[in-house]
Amino acid sequence: MLANRYTGIVEPHVERLIVSRARRLRISGSEIDDLQQQIVPRLAEFQFDEARANGASPEAVMACVIDRQMKAYLRAKRRYQQRIERFHLMVATRTRPTWPHHVNQPEPIELRLDLQDAIGRLSHRDRAVCEGLSQA
């Protein structure tokens, strides 16, 4: 936990700033290590531009960069968890997509004709790829 050391890459207070900002956002210790690995390279290449800072100090701008990276990480983590939950729900209910009641299901012969038409429009190479995939 918190085993990363970036001596010579960023100032020691920057490492502490990352950890304190992460703890403020209730990010666990193992996640903080991973976040440091993502954030430190961005901070190492970060160049403070006083003209664009609107009077903010370099530390405040750096804290903003750190917060932005952490919030992006938390959003991605939340989206991933939502996808997992949707997948588990789908597996648990074992629902199959159904045709809306106002749409007539196509007859197998219609599907076959549509498929033959689509295959007929493919190039020779694309047709060979499709045949190879159907054999797999």
Order of alpha helices (4+ residues) and beta strands (2+ residues): alpha-alpha-alpha-alpha-alpha
